[in-house]
Amino acid sequence: MIYCVRGEGAIYIAKTEYLITPGAILIFPGNLPHCPLVSGNYDRWNLCFMPLHSRPIHSRSESREFQEILYRRLTVDDRRRIERVFQEIDAELKARTSQWEHFVSLLLEQLFILVHRSGSYAYRPSVSQFSREFDLDDVLMEMVDYIESNLASELTIDHLAETFNYTPGHVWRVIRNGTGCSPIQYINARRLERACKLLDGTDASVGMIASKCGFRNSSYLARLFKQTIGCTPREYREQWRAWSR
């Protein structure tokens, strides 16, 4: 879930570009090819769910699993109500007072109800629709699967072109047309997502994580992390551990 408070930018999910402006809220399954927050400068609330358990990253509370892309633009009144719920969730996750998990669960339920009742649909394609589109483009899916399985390896356009026996220009067009991102944007987005998981779930050093995710060094990982997520890898890990206590 991404909710924009102020500013403007874009996120690419599969073959569609979504404009993120104040009052826009976007919910989508994380297994769709996406390049998160690749442009723009804006303040936002992010709420991420673990794929196997459908749980928010910063909470053990039960949650719903969305099986479609939900994209709404909220009215001023709806925005005030939803922003208050986000603020309450954030406060509870930081304070961790008595029965905070139960309270966060109730706040999440309230948030989901408000999202479904508020605003107006701007775009709502189903996951099955995307699946049908990708089934028709086996080359894209093969490339996406290959990238996912080889994030720690060298993944240049020339390497992909040699692997799939295409010209570099054709590889660029397949990935750009299929994901909305250039190959390097898409690869870096997937590498950053894996780095976040390793920072969350392991004690590996930032340098080791950079190597496991295919970044040439920890400085490059830190620079991309700062540009995309807004903090350094160490700050991200510290925040995660503080929230998890």
DRENKOL-151809 format. One record per residue (C-alpha): residue in three letters; x, y, z. Coordinates in nm, 4 decimals, always signed. Layout:
% DRENKOL-151809
PT  aa  xx  yy  zz
PT  ALA  X  Y  Z
...
***
This chain:
% DRENKOL-151809
PT  aa  xx  yy  zz
PT  MET  +0.0000  +0.0000  +0.0000
PT  ILE  +0.1347  +0.3428  -0.0979
PT  TYR  -0.0402  +0.6615  +0.0076
PT  CYS  +0.0880  +1.0026  -0.1088
PT  VAL  +0.0699  +1.2903  +0.1387
PT  ARG  +0.2370  +1.5598  -0.0700
PT  GLY  +0.4503  +1.5940  -0.3842
PT  GLU  +0.4289  +1.3985  -0.7070
PT  GLY  +0.5935  +1.0965  -0.8676
PT  ALA  +0.5272  +0.7662  -1.0432
PT  ILE  +0.5447  +0.3927  -0.9858
PT  TYR  +0.5448  +0.1281  -1.2581
PT  ILE  +0.3560  -0.1970  -1.2065
PT  ALA  +0.3702  -0.4477  -1.4926
PT  LYS  +0.2860  -0.2504  -1.8063
PT  THR  +0.1194  +0.0440  -1.6381
PT  GLU  +0.2512  +0.3721  -1.4982
PT  TYR  +0.0599  +0.5065  -1.1986
PT  LEU  +0.0826  +0.8749  -1.1163
PT  ILE  +0.1285  +0.9329  -0.7441
PT  THR  -0.0115  +1.2688  -0.6343
PT  PRO  -0.1519  +1.3980  -0.3009
PT  GLY  -0.4492  +1.1849  -0.1979
PT  ALA  -0.3624  +0.8903  -0.4263
PT  ILE  -0.3621  +0.5480  -0.2636
PT  LEU  -0.2391  +0.2369  -0.4435
PT  ILE  -0.2558  -0.1268  -0.3273
PT  PHE  -0.1075  -0.4087  -0.5349
PT  PRO  +0.0239  -0.7669  -0.4959
PT  GLY  +0.3998  -0.7641  -0.4534
PT  ASN  +0.4494  -1.0569  -0.6920
PT  LEU  +0.3708  -0.8388  -0.9940
PT  PRO  +0.6806  -0.7008  -1.1696
PT  HIS  +0.7193  -0.3479  -1.0358
PT  CYS  +0.9755  -0.0743  -1.0111
PT  PRO  +0.8962  +0.1128  -0.6914
PT  LEU  +0.9072  +0.4893  -0.6646
PT  VAL  +1.1349  +0.5425  -0.9612
PT  SER  +1.0695  +0.9119  -1.0073
PT  GLY  +0.9444  +1.2184  -0.8303
PT  ASN  +0.9912  +1.3714  -0.4883
PT  TYR  +0.7076  +1.3222  -0.2430
PT  ASP  +0.6160  +1.2251  +0.1122
PT  ARG  +0.4241  +0.9014  +0.1516
PT  TRP  +0.3047  +0.6276  +0.3832
PT  ASN  +0.4071  +0.2727  +0.2879
PT  LEU  +0.2448  -0.0410  +0.4263
PT  CYS  +0.4005  -0.3696  +0.3096
PT  PHE  +0.2676  -0.7228  +0.3601
PT  MET  +0.4644  -1.0440  +0.3857
PT  PRO  +0.3754  -1.2568  +0.0809
PT  LEU  +0.3269  -1.5910  +0.2555
PT  HIS  +0.1417  -1.4707  +0.5605
PT  SER  -0.0274  -1.1522  +0.4338
PT  ARG  +0.1017  -0.9590  +0.7338
PT  PRO  +0.2284  -0.5989  +0.7450
PT  ILE  +0.6081  -0.5809  +0.7714
PT  HIS  +0.5988  -0.3677  +1.0856
PT  SER  +0.3249  -0.5581  +1.2630
PT  ARG  +0.2282  -0.9113  +1.3511
PT  SER  -0.1382  -0.8232  +1.3210
PT  GLU  -0.3576  -1.0187  +1.0870
PT  SER  -0.4364  -0.8482  +0.7562
PT  ARG  -0.6100  -0.9014  +0.4269
PT  GLU  -0.4413  -1.0126  +0.1105
PT  PHE  -0.5342  -0.7962  -0.1874
PT  GLN  -0.5617  -0.9899  -0.5104
PT  GLU  -0.6068  -0.6949  -0.7420
PT  ILE  -0.4566  -0.3549  -0.8104
PT  LEU  -0.6575  -0.0939  -0.6272
PT  TYR  -0.5913  +0.2689  -0.7240
PT  ARG  -0.7995  +0.5467  -0.5712
PT  ARG  -0.7936  +0.9226  -0.5439
PT  LEU  -0.9363  +1.0397  -0.2136
PT  THR  -1.1405  +1.3461  -0.1260
PT  VAL  -1.0082  +1.5981  +0.1257
PT  ASP  -1.2291  +1.4588  +0.4052
PT  ASP  -1.1289  +1.0985  +0.3269
PT  ARG  -0.7626  +1.1991  +0.3267
PT  ARG  -0.7894  +1.3500  +0.6756
PT  ARG  -0.9492  +1.0345  +0.8155
PT  ILE  -0.7017  +0.7959  +0.6531
PT  GLU  -0.3996  +1.0060  +0.7495
PT  ARG  -0.5150  +1.0034  +1.1134
PT  VAL  -0.5268  +0.6218  +1.1045
PT  PHE  -0.1757  +0.6036  +0.9558
PT  GLN  -0.0514  +0.8365  +1.2307
PT  GLU  -0.2129  +0.6225  +1.5014
PT  ILE  -0.0608  +0.3047  +1.3555
PT  ASP  +0.2810  +0.4700  +1.3463
PT  ALA  +0.2471  +0.5892  +1.7068
PT  GLU  +0.1451  +0.2428  +1.8301
PT  LEU  +0.4307  +0.0707  +1.6473
PT  LYS  +0.6792  +0.3082  +1.8075
PT  ALA  +0.5342  +0.3064  +2.1607
PT  ARG  +0.4647  -0.0702  +2.1888
PT  THR  +0.2481  -0.0172  +2.4962
PT  SER  +0.0213  -0.2830  +2.6489
PT  GLN  -0.1836  -0.4778  +2.3886
PT  TRP  -0.0434  -0.2679  +2.1056
PT  GLU  -0.0657  -0.5600  +1.8599
PT  HIS  -0.4399  -0.5946  +1.9119
PT  PHE  -0.4880  -0.2198  +1.8773
PT  VAL  -0.2831  -0.2073  +1.5541
PT  SER  -0.4944  -0.4933  +1.4183
PT  LEU  -0.8091  -0.2894  +1.4816
PT  LEU  -0.6529  +0.0195  +1.3231
PT  LEU  -0.5564  -0.1810  +1.0138
PT  GLU  -0.9100  -0.3116  +0.9806
PT  GLN  -1.0368  +0.0447  +1.0052
PT  LEU  -0.7869  +0.1551  +0.7408
PT  PHE  -0.8948  -0.1178  +0.4960
PT  ILE  -1.2613  -0.0300  +0.5423
PT  LEU  -1.1912  +0.3394  +0.4831
PT  VAL  -0.9919  +0.2628  +0.1690
PT  HIS  -1.2707  +0.0529  +0.0204
PT  ARG  -1.5414  +0.3039  +0.1084
PT  SER  -1.3546  +0.6234  +0.0199
PT  GLY  -1.2680  +0.8089  -0.2969
PT  SER  -1.3217  +0.6855  -0.6489
PT  TYR  -1.1576  +0.4208  -0.8620
PT  ALA  -0.9044  +0.5521  -1.1085
PT  TYR  -0.7881  +0.2142  -1.2389
PT  ARG  -0.8561  -0.1397  -1.1231
PT  PRO  -0.7194  -0.4215  -1.3426
PT  SER  -0.7274  -0.7682  -1.1877
PT  VAL  -0.4248  -0.9872  -1.1283
PT  SER  -0.5701  -1.2490  -1.3602
PT  GLN  -0.5811  -0.9860  -1.6339
PT  PHE  -0.2096  -0.9220  -1.5905
PT  SER  -0.1449  -1.2958  -1.5837
PT  ARG  -0.3196  -1.3374  -1.9189
PT  GLU  -0.1140  -1.0530  -2.0659
PT  PHE  +0.2121  -1.1993  -1.9422
PT  ASP  +0.1189  -1.5466  -2.0635
PT  LEU  +0.1150  -1.3947  -2.4112
PT  ASP  +0.4657  -1.2597  -2.3623
PT  ASP  +0.6750  -1.5616  -2.2657
PT  VAL  +0.9979  -1.3777  -2.3448
PT  LEU  +0.9269  -1.1138  -2.0809
PT  MET  +0.8396  -1.3721  -1.8167
PT  GLU  +1.1536  -1.5728  -1.8942
PT  MET  +1.3646  -1.2595  -1.8569
PT  VAL  +1.1915  -1.1600  -1.5325
PT  ASP  +1.2410  -1.5112  -1.3896
PT  TYR  +1.6056  -1.5139  -1.4986
PT  ILE  +1.6707  -1.1747  -1.3387
PT  GLU  +1.5053  -1.2862  -1.0139
PT  SER  +1.7193  -1.6016  -1.0015
PT  ASN  +2.0459  -1.4239  -1.0827
PT  LEU  +2.0314  -1.0954  -0.8938
PT  ALA  +2.3739  -1.1593  -0.7405
PT  SER  +2.5306  -1.2044  -1.0845
PT  GLU  +2.6241  -0.9540  -1.3516
PT  LEU  +2.3011  -0.8489  -1.5212
PT  THR  +2.3828  -0.6068  -1.7990
PT  ILE  +2.1755  -0.5636  -2.1131
PT  ASP  +2.4566  -0.7254  -2.3120
PT  HIS  +2.4572  -1.0254  -2.0769
PT  LEU  +2.0795  -1.0666  -2.1076
PT  ALA  +2.1026  -1.0287  -2.4851
PT  GLU  +2.3655  -1.3046  -2.5047
PT  THR  +2.1694  -1.5292  -2.2680
PT  PHE  +1.8438  -1.5010  -2.4635
PT  ASN  +2.0030  -1.4661  -2.8074
PT  TYR  +1.8520  -1.1229  -2.8798
PT  THR  +1.9994  -0.7854  -2.9634
PT  PRO  +2.0528  -0.5462  -2.6687
PT  GLY  +1.7939  -0.3128  -2.8193
PT  HIS  +1.5317  -0.5878  -2.8245
PT  VAL  +1.6039  -0.6804  -2.4616
PT  TRP  +1.5663  -0.3138  -2.3610
PT  ARG  +1.2293  -0.2853  -2.5419
PT  VAL  +1.0913  -0.6113  -2.3970
PT  ILE  +1.1663  -0.5088  -2.0374
PT  ARG  +1.0723  -0.1429  -2.0835
PT  ASN  +0.7405  -0.2227  -2.2544
PT  GLY  +0.6576  -0.5020  -2.0098
PT  THR  +0.7458  -0.3365  -1.6787
PT  GLY  +0.7448  +0.0353  -1.7499
PT  CYS  +1.1101  +0.0560  -1.6395
PT  SER  +1.4407  +0.0421  -1.8170
PT  PRO  +1.6333  -0.2822  -1.7515
PT  ILE  +1.8708  -0.1156  -1.5031
PT  GLN  +1.5789  +0.0460  -1.3158
PT  TYR  +1.3973  -0.2863  -1.2912
PT  ILE  +1.7070  -0.4831  -1.1873
PT  ASN  +1.8034  -0.2257  -0.9231
PT  ALA  +1.4467  -0.2237  -0.7855
PT  ARG  +1.4497  -0.6038  -0.7427
PT  ARG  +1.7976  -0.5918  -0.5885
PT  LEU  +1.6876  -0.3235  -0.3427
PT  GLU  +1.3870  -0.5336  -0.2440
PT  ARG  +1.6136  -0.8323  -0.1740
PT  ALA  +1.8530  -0.6087  +0.0218
PT  CYS  +1.5634  -0.4935  +0.2411
PT  LYS  +1.4729  -0.8539  +0.3195
PT  LEU  +1.8339  -0.9368  +0.4129
PT  LEU  +1.8609  -0.6261  +0.6305
PT  ASP  +1.5348  -0.7257  +0.8018
PT  GLY  +1.6074  -1.0940  +0.8496
PT  THR  +1.9851  -1.1363  +0.8873
PT  ASP  +2.2859  -0.9888  +1.0688
PT  ALA  +2.4960  -0.9819  +0.7511
PT  SER  +2.7075  -0.6715  +0.6997
PT  VAL  +2.5999  -0.4098  +0.4474
PT  GLY  +2.8998  -0.5034  +0.2340
PT  MET  +2.8001  -0.8713  +0.2358
PT  ILE  +2.4396  -0.7832  +0.1491
PT  ALA  +2.5584  -0.5616  -0.1365
PT  SER  +2.7563  -0.8554  -0.2757
PT  LYS  +2.4668  -1.1023  -0.2359
PT  CYS  +2.2305  -0.8645  -0.4164
PT  GLY  +2.4618  -0.7916  -0.7074
PT  PHE  +2.5684  -0.4360  -0.6204
PT  ARG  +2.9297  -0.3585  -0.7055
PT  ASN  +3.0024  -0.2211  -0.3557
PT  SER  +2.8336  -0.1064  -0.0369
PT  SER  +2.8683  +0.2617  -0.1311
PT  TYR  +2.6618  +0.2097  -0.4452
PT  LEU  +2.3979  +0.0216  -0.2453
PT  ALA  +2.3888  +0.3022  +0.0136
PT  ARG  +2.3488  +0.5684  -0.2559
PT  LEU  +2.0594  +0.3868  -0.4249
PT  PHE  +1.9027  +0.3141  -0.0868
PT  LYS  +1.9132  +0.6813  +0.0067
PT  GLN  +1.7719  +0.7919  -0.3295
PT  THR  +1.4910  +0.5355  -0.3359
PT  ILE  +1.3956  +0.4649  +0.0256
PT  GLY  +1.5121  +0.7834  +0.1934
PT  CYS  +1.7615  +0.6414  +0.4447
PT  THR  +2.0847  +0.4429  +0.4529
PT  PRO  +2.0861  +0.0615  +0.4836
PT  ARG  +2.2098  +0.0870  +0.8439
PT  GLU  +1.9354  +0.3351  +0.9344
PT  TYR  +1.6783  +0.1056  +0.7739
PT  ARG  +1.8023  -0.1906  +0.9817
PT  GLU  +1.8022  +0.0152  +1.3022
PT  GLN  +1.4470  +0.1338  +1.2395
PT  TRP  +1.3324  -0.2207  +1.1645
PT  ARG  +1.4843  -0.3583  +1.4838
PT  ALA  +1.3394  -0.0753  +1.6898
PT  TRP  +0.9910  -0.1474  +1.5468
PT  SER  +1.0356  -0.5239  +1.6028
PT  ARG  +1.1149  -0.5037  +1.9743
***
